[in-house]
Amino acid sequence: MPACQYHINFRQVDGAVTLEVSGELDLADAVRFQDDVRRYGDVTSGRIDLDLTDVSFLDSSGMQALVNARRSLVDEGREFRVVALSPAAQRVLHLTGLDEVLCV
């Protein structure tokens, strides 16, 4: 699999779900990402942790997908946390102020 291709891994530990995203989170995969969060989130009523350590690129569509995923889970009374960031994701989230919105 090319390094830039979107991929998501799922882990469940003690009622919490960790989603490990890799590759690019952009217009091409934003809807797929939101669907993945919803699908894997249905596995538990607990916390959803998002690990973006291996995200190589994040554009405005990807950022909107993160905000939408967080909003939908929080509206359901669920906890959503971004627990790790790649340097690329950290930079763009910091520059846009979304690191504060996403409670990184």
C-alpha positions in Angstrom: 0.0 0.0 0.0 1.5 3.4 -0.9 2.3 5.6 2.1 -0.2 8.3 1.0 -3.2 6.0 0.7 -5.8 6.5 3.4 -6.1 3.6 5.9 -7.7 3.1 9.3 -7.0 0.5 11.9 -9.3 -0.3 14.8 -8.5 -1.4 18.3 -10.8 -1.9 21.3 -9.4 -1.9 24.8 -11.4 -1.7 28.0 -14.5 -0.3 26.3 -12.7 2.4 24.4 -12.1 2.3 20.7 -8.8 3.6 19.2 -8.8 4.5 15.5 -5.4 4.7 14.0 -5.5 6.7 10.7 -2.6 6.7 8.2 -2.0 8.3 4.9 -3.8 11.4 3.5 -7.0 12.6 5.0 -8.3 14.9 2.3 -11.2 15.4 -0.1 -10.8 12.0 -1.6 -11.3 10.2 1.8 -13.2 12.6 4.1 -16.6 11.0 3.7 -15.0 7.5 4.0 -13.3 8.6 7.2 -16.6 9.9 8.7 -18.3 6.6 7.7 -15.4 4.6 9.3 -15.7 6.6 12.6 -19.4 6.0 12.7 -19.0 2.2 11.9 -16.2 1.6 14.4 -17.9 3.8 16.9 -21.0 1.6 16.8 -18.8 -1.1 18.4 -18.9 0.6 21.8 -20.8 3.1 23.7 -17.5 4.2 25.3 -14.8 6.7 24.3 -13.4 7.1 20.8 -9.7 7.9 20.6 -8.2 9.1 17.3 -4.5 8.5 16.6 -3.3 10.6 13.7 0.4 9.7 14.1 0.7 8.4 10.6 -1.3 11.0 8.8 1.0 12.5 6.1 -1.4 15.2 4.8 -4.5 16.9 6.1 -6.5 19.4 4.0 -9.6 21.4 4.8 -11.9 18.5 3.8 -10.1 16.3 6.3 -10.3 18.9 9.0 -14.0 19.3 8.4 -14.4 15.5 8.6 -12.6 15.6 12.0 -14.9 18.3 13.3 -18.0 16.5 11.9 -17.0 13.2 13.5 -16.4 14.9 16.8 -19.7 16.8 16.7 -21.8 13.7 15.9 -20.2 11.7 18.7 -20.4 14.5 21.3 -24.0 15.1 20.3 -24.6 11.4 21.2 -23.0 12.1 24.6 -19.8 10.2 23.6 -16.3 11.2 24.4 -14.0 11.9 21.4 -10.3 12.5 21.8 -7.4 13.1 19.4 -4.6 11.4 21.3 -1.7 11.6 18.9 -0.7 13.7 15.9 1.9 13.6 13.1 3.9 16.7 12.7 2.0 17.5 9.5 -1.4 17.2 11.2 -0.2 19.0 14.3 1.0 22.0 12.3 -2.2 22.5 10.3 -4.5 21.9 13.3 -2.5 24.4 15.3 -2.4 27.0 12.5 -6.2 26.8 12.1 -7.0 26.7 15.8 -8.7 23.3 15.5 -6.3 21.9 18.0 -8.3 23.8 20.6 -11.7 22.7 19.2 -10.6 19.0 19.0 -9.0 19.2 22.5 -5.7 17.8 21.3 
